[in-house]
Amino acid sequence: MTASRTDTTLAALLAVLAGVEVVLLTSDASDGVRYGVGAALAVVILVLVARLSKGRSSD
């Protein structure tokens, strides 16, 4: 079984977004920015995880 190009791209994007989330939450930005943008990033991360797991279950 090989990973599709889409799955590989989504996994790479997931890793980058998780890193951005950590950097954002540990930054000196105001609380509103950290939590607002952090929440949006968290939603995108959850969507990517759901999409990746959906692709895996159909294999």
C-alpha positions as CSV (number, residue, x, y, z in Angstrom):
1,M,0.0,0.0,0.0
2,T,1.4,3.4,-0.9
3,A,0.2,6.8,0.2
4,S,-1.5,8.9,-2.4
5,R,0.0,12.3,-3.3
6,T,-3.0,14.0,-1.7
7,D,-2.5,12.1,1.6
8,T,1.2,13.0,1.7
9,T,0.4,16.7,1.0
10,L,-2.2,16.8,3.7
11,A,0.1,15.1,6.2
12,A,2.8,17.7,5.4
13,L,0.3,20.5,5.7
14,L,-0.8,19.1,9.0
15,A,2.7,19.0,10.4
16,V,3.3,22.6,9.3
17,L,0.1,23.8,10.8
18,A,0.8,22.0,14.1
19,G,4.1,23.8,14.3
20,V,2.5,27.2,13.5
21,E,0.0,26.5,16.3
22,V,2.8,25.9,18.8
23,V,4.7,28.9,17.8
24,L,1.6,31.1,17.9
25,L,0.5,29.9,21.3
26,T,4.0,30.5,22.8
27,S,4.5,33.9,21.1
28,D,4.2,37.3,22.7
29,A,1.1,38.2,20.7
30,S,-1.9,39.5,22.5
31,D,-4.3,36.9,24.0
32,G,-7.0,37.7,21.5
33,V,-4.7,37.1,18.5
34,R,-3.2,33.9,20.1
35,Y,-6.6,32.4,21.0
36,G,-8.5,33.6,17.9
37,V,-6.0,32.5,15.3
38,G,-5.1,29.5,17.4
39,A,-8.8,28.4,17.4
40,A,-9.0,28.8,13.6
41,L,-5.8,26.8,13.2
42,A,-7.2,24.1,15.5
43,V,-10.3,23.8,13.4
44,V,-8.2,23.4,10.2
45,I,-6.1,20.8,11.9
46,L,-9.2,18.8,12.9
47,V,-10.5,19.0,9.4
48,L,-7.2,17.7,8.0
49,V,-7.1,14.8,10.5
50,A,-10.7,13.9,9.7
51,R,-10.0,14.0,6.0
52,L,-6.8,11.9,6.4
53,S,-8.6,9.3,8.5
54,K,-11.5,9.1,6.0
55,G,-9.1,8.4,3.2
56,R,-7.4,5.7,5.3
57,S,-10.7,4.0,6.1
58,S,-11.6,3.7,2.4
59,D,-8.4,1.8,1.6
